[in-house]
Amino acid sequence: MSIQRSKLEATLSTQFPKDVLVALLDEYQHIKQQFFLRRFQPTELNAARFSECVLRLIEFLDTGSYTALGKQLDTQKIINRAANNTGLPEGIRFFIPQLTRVLLDIRNKRNVAHVGGEVDPNYSDSLFVSHSADWILVELIRNYHTNSIDEARKIVESITETKIPVIVEIGNFIRVQNTKLKADQKTLLILYYKQPAKVSDADLMKWVRYTNTSRYRTEILKLLDDEALIHYENGLCVVLPKGILYVEKNISPELIM
C-alpha cells in the first residue's frame, strides 16, 4: 500500500471497533501482498475474510453491536437488515453489502474452493477482488473518516492512484520497475517475490543489473546474509522471515504512475 497503514487505522479508529478494524486492514494488506506474489487463490480467500470483517463493521453501524471475531456470521441477515436501515448512507446500505456477497461467492463458488475443468479464472477474479477491496475501503473512509477533508482526500487518492506492479516477469527475466531502489533492496524484493524458491546469485546479479560480480557477492549478498535478511550458501539465496518483514514494511509492491 502506498498509504501508511497507521494513517488508515487512525482515520477510522474512532468510528469502528478496533479489533475488527485491525483484522480488516490485515486482510486488505494480505490481499495486496498475495496479488503481488501472483498467489491468486490466497488473494481470494483473504477476500472472504476481508468481507466478513466488513460485514461486522456494517452490523455495528446498523445495530450498535457486532458478531465477535471467530464466531459464525449470519451474512445474509446482516445484508438484509442494513438494506432496511434508511439512516445508513446508501453505499453502506446497498453497495458494500452486495459487493461483499459477491466476494464471498467467489470463494465459495469459483475455482478457489473446488476443482473444475474450465479455464482458470483466478487471475481475473483476483484482480476484481483487489479493486473491490480498494473501493470498499474508500467508501468507508469517505463516510466515516475523522480527519480533515483535505487529509481524507489524500488518503482516498493514495488508494485509487493508478499503480503498476513493481516487479514484472518477461520470459525468464525479472525486472524491478522502481529504478529508485538500491541494489540490496532490489535483491530483497526479487527474493521476496520468488519465495520460497532459492535463486542463484548469477540470476540475481543479472536481474538487478549489477555489473561487478565479486562486489555484488561480497557487498550485497554477504551483507544481507550477515544481517540474516537472506540465507546465502553455495551460490543460492533465499529470503528469511526478517527479510520478508523488511520488504513488507519498507518496499511497496506497487509503483504509482
Sequence and secondary structure as in RCSB ss.txt:
>XXXX:A:sequence
MSIQRSKLEATLSTQFPKDVLVALLDEYQHIKQQFFLRRFQPTELNAARFSECVLRLIEFLDTGSYTALGKQLDT
QKIINRAANNTGLPEGIRFFIPQLTRVLLDIRNKRNVAHVGGEVDPNYSDSLFVSHSADWILVELIRNYHTNSID
EARKIVESITETKIPVIVEIGNFIRVQNTKLKADQKTLLILYYKQPAKVSDADLMKWVRYTNTSRYRTEILKLLD
DEALIHYENGLCVVLPKGILYVEKNISPELIM
>XXXX:A:secstr
  S HHHHHHHHTTTS HHHHHHHHHHHHHHHHHHHTT HHHHHHHHHHHHHHHHHHHHHHHHS    TTS   H
HHHHHHHHT TTS HIIIIIHHHHHHHHHHHHHHSTTTS  SS   HHHHHHHHHHHHHHHHHHHHHHH  S HH
HHHHHHHHHHS EEESEEEETTEEEE  TTS HHHHHHHHHHHHTTS EEHHHHHHHHT   HHHIIIIIIHHHH
HTTSEEEETTEEEE HHHHHHHHHH  SEEE 
